[in-house]
Amino acid sequence: MSYNNDVIRNAIATAALGLFGWHMLTLHNIAKSVEVLIEKVGNSTARIERLENKVFFSEYGTSKK
């Protein structure tokens, strides 16, 4: 009887460890995706600022002439 309880406990512990490992892997993949998104947002923000400056200076630079 004790052998069956040990097997059941080990099976539950293994399943819990497997779920924990899967959860950690999923969180790691999400973190990598978020990191890529943050980098792309930063690049997009810089690009938008450059375009705004180009439009602003080209519009107001030529109207003063």
Protein Blocks (a to p, Z undefined) as FASTA:
>chain_A
ZZmmmmmmmmmmmmmmmmmmmmmmmmmmmmmmmmmmmmmmmmmmmmmmmmmmmmmmmmmm
mmmZZ
